[in-house]
Amino acid sequence: MFTVYYANQLKTHKELLLKLLKVQSNNDPFQAEIILVQSAGMAQWLQMEIAQQKGIAANFEFPFPTSFLWQQYRTLLPKLPKENIFAQKLTVWQLIQIIPDLLHYEAFNSLRLYLGEIPEQQKYYQLAKAIAELFDQYLVYRPHWLIHWENNQNELVLKEIYQQSGHLTESIKAHIETEVQWQSMLWNALVKKLKKESNTEIFNTSHRAYFQQHFFEKLENLNQLEQQKLPKRVFIFGISSLPPSQLVTLKKLSEFCDIHLFFLNPSQYYWGNSLEQKMIDKITLYNEKITQENDDYSLTANPLLTTWGKQGRDFLNTLLDFQDNEISAYIEPLQHKQHLLAQIQQSILELSNEFDFNTDENDHSLQIHSCHSPLREVEVLHDQLLYLFEQDPTLCPKDILVMSPNIDLYAPYIRAVFERKDPCAIPYSVSDQSIQEIDPIINSFLNLLSMRETKFSAEQILDLLDITAIQKKHHFVPSQIEQLRNWITQVGIRAGLKLENPQWKNYNSWENGLNRLLLGCALKEENGIWEESIAFNESYGLNAELSGHLNAFICKIMDWVDFIHQSHSIQQWKIKLLQLIDDFYLEDETNAYSLLQLHNAIDEIVKNITEGQFDHKINDEIIINLLNEQLENNKSHLNFLAGRVNFATLLPMRAIPFKVVCLLGMNEKDFPRQYNINSFDLMQYAPQKGDRAKRDDDRYLFLEALLSAQDIFYISYVGQSLTKNQTELPSVLVSQLCDYLPKNGEKSFFEENVIQHSMTAFSPTNFIPNSPYQSYATMWLETLNSHQSTGDFLTKLEHYSEIDTIEIEDLIRFIQHPIKFFFNNHLGIYFSKKEKPLEDSEPFSLSPLEKYQFLDQLLINEQDQFNDFFEKEQYKGKLPVNAFKDVAQHNLINELQALYNEVYPYTRQDTQYLTFNYQRENITLCGNLNYYPEHNQVILYRVGNLRDKDIIQCWLYHLLLQIHYPTISISLYFKNKDQTVGKLTFETVEKENATLLLEQYINDYLISFNELQWGIYQNLETFFKKQPKEKENIDDFIQEQLDLLIQKDRENIYLQRILNQTSGIICHKICKKTFDWFELMWEKRIIQ
């Protein structure tokens, strides 16, 4: 008997199921109870509920309908193969072989255009996969079309399409006729090939368009043994839709065993003929007058049900034709609760179009939250959940379900927010994530497979070495990875595996870099070029072992890349893929399951291709696609219903009853999700009841989620642009729900109730008690308070360590950049810039820093050694490639020539040390300086423009010379932008004045240990040119100078930190300090 149980709550179905299991217990304890489900989550929930009620849930099977029916077919038709020869994963390989032989037919013009003149194997695979999927849908939903095609009756298929399509233009009809022609030819070719490759009996029983009839005939002639093989009863639980062909089979099976189907029906009244308004409009367009019956019904039916419930409505109508018996068990939501959510559920149950809603401003059962980003959505959700826990002590994390159309998008934000070290941390679990997203082993393996399409950049290779299993396999330890990163930069590795290339030699390749590392194990860079390579000094001695491990790792990659450049048979691929796993990963208890999944995926792919009788060679693109698809099927469902807040993907019948149901990402563009329909899918022109439309699935999912929420239905979406703060629309389903609810005066329900949250978590509005925006994140409150604090960052330090010696270089650094020196040397704080990723392309020009470094090195070389210098730098991978190298060399020599001629006489002479020991009470200022005795001068040079910090450095040396060695002068030669040479010197300073100024510098240096001392230290020319004469203008002037300082030095994190965290800059002090330090310097400087 086929019995259908109608209820509006899943818990009611569960109670009915438990009662059936108890009252009609299974006589055979060894025979499993079979419960058909549509998702693993539903099976998990049902098993836990049964165990909770009965104390144990044992000997239950939860197959999907398709696998269950195939098993029944094989039970009565034992010659059926374990895998149907018409299975999509097998027919795709048959179609790849068939399609090329049919492309010369005119009907295949569209396919021929897609494939191109020289079709790639990847395109054949993509096309064959799409067609195999379509044929699989035809076998389920349109088997009679395939029978017509096999009987050469295409006109019957066309006639059916035209009758059901209504008005079609001639061009669309011509397109349909072409599609029918080539699809029928391709199907018949597939049938012919399968017939030839399998025996007649297996073929006839495997063909889905025929085996149903064979199965029915077998059921009518069962012997006693076969009767015993059939299940005694079958439960169908939590399934919102089944194809008509499967229902027909289940109906026939119900003549021999009991079938119990539990249908979650939103309404207790018949709503099978309710139409969505746009469908009524379409009917009106084709018919001058709509029937009075439909007209009246459209006014009384619940608009939410008619708009979102097409999938359930079609299934309901189909069930009414199949059921032998029905049992209804509806529960009115308003019997237990009176909130708005219960009223909405009650209105759907009563099929009401005009429900008398009672709204209350304290009713939070339906919540709509608008945020600026997915991250803010999760942060707001966390705060709202904490509020719910505070309001309801009985609420537990397991009572909350959070779903999103794309859980992979939200997973990183969920971990970032819910894993904070916070006393308010909420236990959570995330299921349905793509295995590549959560398993670094599998992700790295797929990256290895995709190596041929990469540039083999240094960053990509090092990413592989971040995987622990790869590190251990190749004898690396984590601390060595950073060392390798530094080495890779220094030896010039950027991208590319091989040194030799068809067009040029790639000195930035891994091969050239490894040659340098390995040569450095035996030689030094000073030994020069050997065998077209130059040694790397740091790989010498004990570091040689690390170079060897890196070389072994890269050699494996090179071997693998050589393999994937060619196509191979599937057996060759299997051997190599398994070897790849063994070569790159060290298996242990932490990664054994991941590696097992890789082995299983490889075995499954090989099995499918072998059973699909495809014996051609396959390229790496198809292997990558196959592994991606196979691993994608292994999404993790283990964390669902793990006793914590459940984060999951919005899936069919995933909406199990929860006290709180939350939906994230309900954006207009994202939900209902967009699905592309194949242009050659003929079912789109003649849809029938029972057909699956994925957008209709999403509408029904939203309805299921709304009905499954017991206390709170929470909706969140990105409603404000993060960059422009423009309003973004929610999903049309959210708008439809709000339109159904009553207005409050002139304002719609949406305008009155949507909560628009601030852009940042530390906004002041988030910490207003008892407001809808209230946040519990104390860490952000501390941030907010720090921003609002009136305290001054520049407070005195409590104490400092006594010092008795000051290095002259430290004093110079202090005067050059007092703020940075204060942070580094007194506070021990270093604001390092973000680590830049490694370069991933060959250089075509020199950066300003590289140009400066080259010029600086050339300056100390003889001109006749320039070519040798450039040759060494080329082997190091430092010069641009090809002709760009010659241009760079020419430009460098031209830029340097004038400065080289000026400085050359000095740099080739011997120098002596000048020693400084300046005594100030109990403190000594000490240091050394090179000078040229022959010229009685200290000569400095710079291969760039003159900067304020260079003037300051020379000035302090000049003061010391004036005190200790007054006869010795100092000069700084520098290169102007026009390539001319400039010279900096200073006028004579009286020893007394020099001593007083040096004393001030030392005094400020010592005071800075307790209190920061600083003035304007850059753009001094502007400062002294524009200094105001009136004291009242000082503040504006200094503020202008600080702004200019920030503009010209945007990366100066130290200065920004001071200005951002100082409530009041004392401008007159800064101005005075600038004059005290640099006025005399500016007066005495001479620039020629």
N, C-alpha and C positions, 0 to 999 in steps of 0.2 A: 504494500500500500504506500502511496505517495502522500505524506501528510505535511502540510505547511503550517508553521506556527508563526502567527503575526503578533508582534509586540513593538512598542515604541522605545523600549529600554533594553539594552543588552543584558543587564542583570536579570531581567525577567526571563530572557531566553536561557540564561545560565541556570536559573532555578528550575525551569522546565526540563532542561537536559539532565540535571542531577536527579530530578524526580523520576525520569524515565530510566536512568541507570539503576536507581534503587528499586523501583516497582517492577520493572521488566528486566531483571538481572540476566546476565548472559549465562546460559546453562553450561557452556564449555569454558572453563577457567583459562584454558590455554589459547583460546581464540581472542585476538586483540579487538578492542573496540575501535572502529574506524570513524574518525571525525575529519571531514574535509574542511579545510580553511583556505583563506586567500593570502595570508601573510604569516611569516614566522612569529611576528609579535603577537598575533591573535592566538596562535597555538601556545605560546609561552604563557600568556595571561590565563587562558582557559585551563591549562594544566595546573597552574598555581592555585586557581580558584577551586578546582576539583580536589586538589590535595588538601586545601584548607578546610573544605567541607567534610571530606571523607577520611582525612588523616593520611592518605597516600593516594598517589595517582600513578598506577602501574598498568602496563600492558595496554597502553593507548597509542594509536598511530594517528599522525596528523598530516596526511599527504595533501598535495594540491590536487584539484579536480582532474587536470590533464593526466598527471602521472597515475592517479588511481584508476581512471578509465582504461588507460593503456595496459595496466596490470591486469584488469579484468578481461580485456581482449586476449591477452596472452594466456590467461588461465584456461579459457575455453578454446582458443585457437593456438595450440602449443607450437605450431610451426612459425608463428610470427617471430621475427628477430627481436632481440632485446631492445634494439634501437630501430625505430621505424625508418625504412629506407627513404621515406618522403620527409623525414625530419629536416628542418631548415638548416641545421648545422652540417648536414650531409649534402643536401641538394645544391648548396652554394658551390661546392667543388665540382659537381656535375655540370652546373651551368657555366662555369668558367671555361670548361672544355667545349661546350656546345655553342656558345654565342659566336665565336669567331667563324664557325662554318655557316652561319646564317646571315652574316652582315651584308652579303652581296644582294640580298633581297631588298626591293624598294621599300617595303614596310618597315625595314630596320634603319631607315635614313636617320631618324632622331638619335638612335643608339650609336650609329656610325659617326655622327657629328660630335657626340659627347666623347667618344673614345679617341678621335683624332686619326690622322693618317698613319701614325706609328704608335699604336696603343701601348700604354705602359701596363705592366701586370697589376699594379696597384689599382688602376682604373677598372680593369676587368673585375678585380675582386670587389671593389665598392659597388659596381653595377650588379654583379651576380648576387651579392649579399642583399641589396635592396629588392631585387626580383624574387629571391628565395623567400624573403620575409613576406612579400606580397602574395606569392603563391600559397604560403602557409596560411595567410588570412583567408584566401579564397577557399582552401580546404575546410576551414572552420565555418565560415559565414556564407560562402557561395559554392558549395560543392557541386550543385547542379550546373553551374557555368562550366566547370571543368569537364563534366560528362558531355555537355553539348559540344565543347571543343573537340573532345576525342571522337565524337560522332560527326564531325564536320558540320555542325549546326550553329555557326556563328550568328546567323540571323535571329535565332531565338534569344541569344544573349542581348543583341542590339535591341530587339523588340522590347524586352523587359526593361532595359535601361531607359529607352525613350518613353515608355509608358509611365515610369515612376519619376522621371525627371521633370515632367511638365513641359514648358516652352523652352526649346533650345534653338540657338541660331544654327544656320547651315555650317558655319565654320567650326563650331563646337561639335556638331554631328560628324563632320569629316574627320576631326581629330579623334573622336571616340572610335570611329570605324577603323582608323589606322592602328590605334592602340589595341583593339580587339584582334586585329589581324596578326600583328607580330607576337602578341602574347599567346594567342592560340597556337601559332606555329612553334613557338619556343616551348610551350607546355607539352605539345605532342612529341617534340623531339626529346624532351626529358623523359616522358613516359616510355618512348621507344627504347631509349638507352637503358633505363632501369629494367625494362622487361628483358632486354638482351643479357644484362649482367646478373640477373637473379632468376631462379626457377619460377615457373608460372604460378604455382600455389602460393609462394611467398609474396610474389608481386600482387596477386589478386587480394590476398588478405591484408596487405600493407597499405593498399591504396585507400586513403581516407574517404574518398567519394563512394567506395564500394564496401569497405569492410564492416561498416555499420550494419548493412543488410546481412552480411555473412554472420555477424554476431547475433543479430535478431533470429536468424534461422537456427543458429546453434542453440539459442535459449529455448526455442520451441521444441527442441529434440534432445533435451538433457537426459543423460542417464543418472543413476543414483550417485555414482562417484563424482561426476561433474557437479551435481547439485550441491554436494557437500563442500565443494571447493569455493562456492560463492559465499560472500559474507552474509551473516544472518540479518544484520541491519547496518545501515550507514546513516551517520548524522552529517548534515551540511550546516556549518555554523559560521556566522560572520561573513557571509559572501553577499556582496551587493549586486552582483550580476554574473550570469553564466551565458555562454553562447547557446543559441537554440539547439544546435546539433548535440551538445552535451546534455541539455535538458531532455531531449528526446531519448537519448541512451539511458539516462537515469530513470526516466519514466518507464521504459521497457524493463529495466532491471528491477523496478519496484513491484513487478508482477511476481518476482521470485524471492525478494527480500524486502524488508521494511526500509523505506527511505524517509528520513525526518529532516526537513529543510526549515531552518529558522531564518525568517526574513524580518529584518529590522525595518518596520514600516513607519514612516514619520507621522502618518495620519490614520485615525481609526475609521475614517470614512473613505469611500471609494473616490480616488482622485486620478484614476487611469485615463480619463478623457479631458483633464484640465490642460489647457494650452498656454504657452508663454505668449505674451502680447504680440511680440514680433512675428510669431508664427500665425496668429490670428490675422495680423496685417497682411502677411504673405498670402494666406488663403483668400482674403478679401480681394487682393490684387488679381488673383486668377479667377475668382468667382464673383459675379456682380453682387450676390447677396449671400452672406454667411448664414448658416442655419441658426434658427432661434435657440436651439439647444446649446450650441457652443457659445452663442452670444450671452445667454443667461449664465452659463457656467463660468465664463471668464470674469464675470462680475462677482461671483461668490467664492471662487477658489482662492486659496492663500497665495499671494504673489511670490513669496519666498519659495514655496514648494513648486510652483509652476515654473519659476525661473531657474532654480538650481536642481530640480529633481528629475530631469529627463531620464537619466540613467535608471534611477529607481522606478520611475513610472513605466518605462518599457519592460523592465523585469517583472514588475507587478502584473502587468497585463498578460505577460507570457505565463506566469505562474498560475493565473486563474484558469488557463486552458489545460494545465497539466495536473493540478491537484485532485486527489481523490477525497481528501478530508482536510478541513482547516480548523485551527484552534486559535482564537484571538485572546490576547492577554494584555490589554492596554492599561497603563497607569497614568492618571492625570498629574502632571507636575505640580499644579497648584494645591493638591491635597496636602503637600508637605511644606512647601515654601511659597512665599508670596512676592519674591523679588522680580525684577524686570525680566531677567533671563528665564525664569520659570513661566512668566506670562507669555513670552515669545514662543517657548516650547509648547505651551498650552494652545496658543493660537494656531500653530501648525498642526497639532493633534486634532483640533476641531475643524481644521480646514477653513479657518475664518479669514475673511478679507478685511473686515472692520472690527477689530478686537478692542474692547474697552480697557486700554492700558492705564494702570495706576502708577505714576512715576513719583519717586521720592529723591530729593537731593542727596540723601545719605545712602542711597542704593548704589552700590559699586559692583553689581553682578555683571554688568556689561561695561567694559573699559576700552577706550580707544586712545592710544598714545602716539603722538607725532614727535619724531626725533630727527636729528641732523645726519645721522650715519648709523650703520649697523653696530658699531661699537657703542654708541650712545643708547641704542635700543637695548643692548645687553646690560649696560650699566643701569638704565632705568628699570629694567626687569628685575635685576638683583635687588634694588631698593624697594620695589613694589612687593616682592616676595617677602622681604624682611618685615614690611609693614603688615602683610597678611598673617605671618607667623605671630607677630606681636598682638594682633587683634583676635586671633583664633588659636588658643593654646592646643586645641585638638588637631590642628592641621599639621601634617607630617610631609617631609620632602617627597615621599613616595606617592602622595596624593596629587602631585603636580605633573602635568605633561606640557612640554614646550615643543612646538613643531614649526618647521620652516620649509618652504619649497626647495631650498638649497642649504642643507645643513653644513656642507663643506665650506660655504662662504662664512658662516657664523662660528664655526668651530674654534678658530684661533681667538676670536673675541671672547667666546665663552670661557676658554681656558684662562685668558688674561684676566678676566673679571672674577670668575668664581674660584680661582686658585690663589688669589692674593692672600698674603699672610695677614689674616684679619680675624679677630674674635667672632665676627659675624659671618664667617665662611659658611656656605650652604653646600652640603654634599650633593654631588651631581654626577651624571653619566651621560655620555654622548654615544648614540648608536647610528648606524646607517652611513657612517663616513666611508668615503672611498678608501680602499685599502692602501692605495698609493699615498694618500694624504697622511695616514697615521703610521705607516710602517716604513722606516728609513731603509731597511734592507731591500724591500721590493722596489721602492722608488729608485734606489741606486742601481738596481739591476736593470730597470727599464732605461735609465740614463746610459748605462753601458751599451744596451742594445741600440740606442739612438746615436751612438758615437759618430757614425758616418756623416750625419747631417750637422755635426757641430764643427766649430773652428779649433777644437782641442785647445781651448784657452787655458791659461794657468789656473784661473778661478774654477773652471769646470773640473779640472783634474783634482785640484785640492779639495773640492766638495766631496769627491769620492773618498778621500782619505779622512774625512770627518766621521765616516762610518766605522764604528768600533770593530766590527767583524773584519773589515778590510784592513784596518790598522794592524790588528793582531796577526792576520794572515801574512802580512809583509813585514812583521817585526818592527813596527813603529810604536812609539809611546806618544800619548797626547801632547806632552811638552815639546816634542820634536816637530810638530806640525807648524808651529809658529816660526821655528828656526828654518824649516823648509820654505816657508813663505818669504822670509827675508832673503834666503839664498836665491830663490827663483827670481826675485826682483833684481838682485845684484848680478846674476849671470845673464840677464837679458832675456829670459824666457817670457814670451807673451802669448803666442798662438802658433798652431801648426805642429805636426809631429816630425816631419822629415826636413833635413837641411837642404837636400837637393830637390828643386822644383823645376818644372818645365821652363819657366820664365826667368827665375832668379834663384839665388841661394838665400834661404831664409835663416839669417843668423839669430832670429828671435824664436827659433823652433826648439822643441824639447830635445831633439837630437843634438843640436849645437850646445845647448845649455848643459846637457848630461856629459858631453865630451869635455867641457870645461871642468865640471865637478870631478869627473874621474881622473882627468889629467892632473888636477890639483892634489890628488892623493900621492903623486910621485914628484911633481915639480912645483915651483913657485912662479907667480906671475912675472917676477923679475927675470926669470930664465927666458922670457920672450916667447915668440911663436914657435910651436912645434906641431908638425903635421896639420897645418891649417887650423890650429886651435891655440888657445892661450889659457894657462892654468888659472884656477880659482883658489886663492890662498886659504880660505876658511875651511875647505874640505880636506886639508892636510892633517896627517896624524890620526888622532882618535876619531875624528869626524869622517874618516874614509868609509867606515861601515855604513853610516847613514846614506852616503852617496851611493853605495852599492845597493842598498835596499830600494832607494828611489829608482835606480836604473832597472832593477828587476821588475818593479811595478810597471814602469813605462813600457818595457819590452813586452810584457803581457798584453798591454793595451794595443801596441803596434801589431802584434800577432793577431789579435782579435779583429782589428780594423781591416787588416789584409783579408781576413776570412769573409767579413760581411760585405766587402766590395763585389763579391761574386754571388750568383744564385746557386743554391744547392738543393738536393733532394731533402725530403722531410726527415729521413733517417740520419742524414749527415747533420742536419740542424739539431736533431735531438742529441747526438753525441757531443756536438760542440757546445750546446747550451748547458748540458750537464757538466761538461768540463769547465765551462766558464764559472759555474757556481763553485766547483771545487777549487779552482785556481784563485778566486778572488775573496772567498769568505771562509773564515774559520768558524766552524759550527760549535756552539756550546748551548747550555740550557736556556740562555736568554734569546737565542735566535733560531732554535731548532724548528719551531712551528712556522716561522716565516719561510725558511728554506724548504720545508715540506710543502708549503703552498706553491712555491715555485716549481718544485718537482711535479706536483699533481697537475698544475696548469700545463706544463710541457707535455706530460703524458696524455692529457685530455685532447690537446691540439693534435698531437701525432695520431691519436686514435680516430679523431674525426676525419682527418685528411686521408688516412689509410682506408677507413670504411667508405669514404666518399670516392674511393678509387681514383685519386688524383696522384699521378706518378711523375708529373713534370717538376722541373726545378722551381724553387720559390725564392724570391728576393727578401732582403731584410725588412723592407717596409711592411710587407704582409705579415711577417712573423711578429713584428712589433705590434701591429694592429690586433692580431689574434691574441697575443699575451695580454695586452691591455683589456680587451673585451673579456677574456677569461677571468682575469683577476678582478675586474670590475664586478663580476657576478658574485665575488666572495666578500661582499660588504659585511662589516661586523654588525651583527644583531645581538651579540652576547650581552651588551650593556643595557638592553631595554628591560625595563621593570626590575632594576637591580636594587630597589629599595631607596633610591635617591631621586632627586629631581630628574625627570626623564627628558633629555633633548633628543629629538628624532626628526626624520624627514616626514613630510606630509604624504602619507601613502594610503592606498585603499584599505579601509577597515582598520587603520591604525588608531582611529579615534575611539579607543576603549574608554569606559567611564572613568573619569577622574573628577575630583572636587574642583580643581582649577585646570582649565585648558587655555594655553597661551599660544598665539600664532605670531611669529616674527616674520618680517619681510613681506607684509601684505601691501606691496607697492603696485601701482597701476600697471607698470611695465613687466612685473614679475609674476603676477598671479591674477587670473588663471595663466598658467605657463604657456608659452608660445611653442607650438609644434608644427613642423613642416610636413605637409602631406605630399607624397610623391605625385608628380604630375600624371603619372601613368596608372594611378590607383583608380580603377573603374568604379569602385564602390562609392566614391565621393559623388558620382553623378546620380546614383540610385540608392540612397540610404534606406535601410530597413530597420524595423524594430529589433533590438538586440545587438545592433552594431555598436562597437566601442568607439567613442570619440573622446580623445584625451582631454580636451578642454571641458567637455561635459563631465568627465571624471573629476576634474578639479572643482567644478561647481558642487558636485555631490559630496566631495571630501569636505568642503567648507560647511555644507549642511550637516554632515555627520559630526564634525567637530563641534558645531553649535549645539547639537542635540545631546552630545556625550558629556558636555560640561554640566556639573551638578550645582556648583555654587557661583563660579566666576568664569566668564568668557572674556579673555584678555586679547586685544588686538593691538599690534604695534607695526608701524611702518615708517619709512623715511619720508617725512612730510615737509622738511625744510632743506633747501640746498645748503651744503656745507660751505660753499664758496661765495654764493650770492644771496643766501638766505631767502631765496624765492620759494613760494609755496609749491609743493609737489602733491599730486593727487594720490589717494589710496586706491587699492584695488576696487574695480567696479562692483565686486561683491560686497565690500564694506559699504560703499555708497548705497547700494540697493537695500542693505539691512537698515541703514539709517533713514532712508526715505520711507521705509515701511513704518517706522516708529513715529509717534505724534510729535508735532512741533510745540515749542514753548513760545507762544506769541508769534512774532515775525521770524524768530530764529528757528532753523531746522534742528533736528536732534543732533546732527553732526556738529554744527556750529556751536551748540550749547554744551556739548559733552566731550568733544575731543580735547585732550590735554596736550598742549604744545610745550615741550621741554626745552630747556636751555641748551646751547651748543656745547658747553663744557661741563664736566662733572663738578668743578669747583665754583660754579656760578653762585652768587649770594642767595639767589632765589631758592636754591636747592636745600638751604639750611633753615628755612622758615618752619617752625614746628607745626605739625598737624595740617600742613598744606599738601595738595596733591603732588607737589614736586619734592617733598621731603626726602633727603638722602641720609643714609646711615653710614656713609663712607667717611670716617673720621680723618683718614689720611688727606682727603681733599679739603676738609675743614681747616686742617693745619696749614695747607697751602694757601687757602683763602686768607687766613689770619696773618700769614707772613706778608702777603701783598698789601694788606690793610694796616700793617703795623706802622706806627709813627716813629719807631726807634731808628737810630742811625746805625748804618752798617760800619761806619768808620769809628768804632769805639776803641778805646785804648786796651791793649793787651795787659793781662795781670802782671806778667813778669817775662823776662827773657834771660837767656843764658849769657853770662859775662864772656866777652871776647877780648883778646889782647893783640890779635893780628888781623889785618884787613889786606886781602890780596887786591892789587891795583885793578885786576880784571873784574873783580866783584864790584868795586866802587864804580867802575865805568858802566857795568851793566845796570847798576842801580840808577845812575844819572840818566842813562839812555832810556830806560823804561821802568820807572820807580814802582808802578802798580804791579807789573808782572813780577818784578824782583820781590816785592812784598809778599805776594801769594806763594811764590816758589820757595824762597829762602827762609821766610819767617813763619809762614803758615804751613808750609809743606804741601801746598795744593797746586796741582798741575791740571789745567784745563786742556787736555789733549783734543785735537780735532778728530772727527770721525775717521776711522780707518778707511782709507780709499781702497776700492777693489783693485786687484791687479790689472795692469793693462792687458787688453785682449786683442790688439791689432798691431801690425808692424808700424813703426814710426815713419811718417812721411815728412815730418819737420821737427825741429827742436823746440822744446818748451823754453820759456825765458830762463828757468833755473838751469836746464841742461846747457843752454848756450853760455850762461855765465860760468858754469863749471868747466866747460871746454876752453873758453877763453883764458880762464885762470890757470889751467894746466899748460896751455900753449905758451903762455907768457914766460914760463920757466924752462922752456925747451929751446934748443938751437933751431934756426929756421930750416937748416938742412935735415932736421929730424922730424919735421912736420908730417911728412908722408908716412914714416914709420909709426908715428903716434896715431895717425888716422887709421892705418891698417890694423893696429892693435884694437882700437876702439870699435872697428867694424867687426872683428872676430868676437868682441864682447857683446855685440848686438846693440850697441849704443847709438849707432848712426842710422839715418834714414835709409830706406831701401832704394836700389836701382839708381836712376839718374838723380833722384833727390839727394843722394849722398854727395855727389859732385857739387851740386848747388850749395848744399850746406857747408861743405869744406871751403868753397870759394868765398862765401859770405863771411865765414868766421875769420879767414885770413885777412880779408879786406877790412873788417871791423877792428881787428887787433893791430893792424900795421902801424898806425901812428903812435899808439900807446907803447907798442913793442919797441919802436925806435927810441922813444923817450926814456924808457925804463931800462933798456938793455945794458947801457954802461954800468948801471948800479948792480943789477942782478948777477952779473958775472964776477963781482969782486967779493973778497972775503969780508966777513962782518965780525964784530965783537959785541959782547954783552955789556950793556949798561945796567948796573944794579942800583935799585932804589930802596932805601930804608929810611923812611920818614917817621920820626918819632914825635908822638903827641901824647904827653903825659905817660900813661902806662899802655898806650896803644901804638903799634907799629904798622905803617902802611908800606908794604913791600912789593917788589916785582922786578921783572927784567925787561929789557928792550934791546933789540938788535940795532946797531948803527954802523955806518960806513966810515971808518977812520980816515980814509983817503980824502973824502969829501967833508968830513966832520959834520955829517948829517944823519938824521934818522929818515929813511925813505920808506914810505908806505905807498901802496898802489891799489887801485880798485878797477876792475874791468867793467864797471857799470857807472851809472850816474851818481853824483855826489848826493848823499842823504844827510839829514840832520844828525843821525846817530854816528855817522863817520866824522862829522865836524866835532861832535862831543868827545869822541874817542881821542882824536888828535889834540883837542884842547886840553884834556887832562894830562896827556903825555907832555904837552908843551909847558904846562904849569910845573910839572916835576922837573923838566929840563931846566926851566928858569931858576928853580930853587937849587938843584944839585949840579947841573952842568950848563951854566948860562951861555957858554960859547957854542954849544951844539944846537943846531936848529932842526926843525922837523918839517917835512913836506909830504903831502899826499897827492899823488897823480891819479887822475880818474878819466874816464871816457865819457865825453858828452854824447848827446843823442845824435849829433851831426858827425860823429866819428872823430871829432877833434879832441885834443888832449887838454884837460884843465889841470890846474895846480892850486892846492890849498896850502897857505902858510899863515903865520900869525905875527903880528907886531910884537916887539919886546914888551914884556910885562915886568914891572918892578918886582924884585924878590919879595918885598913886604906885601904887596898886593896879591901876588901869586900865593903867598903863604896864607893870607887871610881867607882867600876864596877856597883854597884846598881845605882849610880848617872847617869852613862852613859845610863843604861837601861831606867831610868825615862826620861832623856833628849831626847833620841830617840823616846820614846813614845809620848812626847809632840810635837816634830818636825813633827812626822808622821801625825799630824792633818793638816799640810800644805803641806808636801812633804813626799811621801812614803819612809820609811827607811827599808831596808831589806838586808839579807844575805842568805847564804846557811843554811837551818835549818833542813835538813834531809840528811841521808847518811854521817854524820859527820866523821865517822871512815874512810871512803874512802877519804874524803876531806883532813884530816890531815895526812893520810898515803902517799897520792900521790901529795901533794902540791909541785909545782915547785920551784926550787931554784933560777931560773933566772926570772927576771921581764918580759922579753919579751915573756915568755910562759904563762903568766897569762891569757890572753884572751882565748887561746885555752883550757886551763885547766878549766876555769869557764864555758865556753860553753859546754864542755864535762860533767861537773857536772850538769848543767841545763838539758841537754838531759837525763842524768841518772835519774834526779828528775822526769822528765815527764814520763819516762818509768815505774818507780816504783809507780807512783801515777797518772795513766791515768785519774782517775775520779776527779782530782784536777782542777775544772773548774776555780778557781780563778787564779792559777798560769798560766794556759793556756791562760786566757784572757790577763794577763800582757805580756806574751811572744809574743802573736800574735799581740798585738796592740802597741808594743814598737819598734820604728824604730832602736834604738841603745842602747843595753844593755851596761852600763859602767862597764866592768868586773872588773877593778881594785878597784872600789868602793865596789862592792859586795864582793870581796875577802877581802878587808880591814875590812868591817863590820863583816864578818864571824869571822875573827881573833879577832876583838875587843870584840865580844860577847862571843865567845866560846873557845878561846885558853886556858884561865886559867881553865875553867871548865873541858876541856879535860885532862889537866895536873893533876888536883886534883882528878879526879874520881878514885874510887877503885871498881873493879868488882870481886867478889869472886865466 
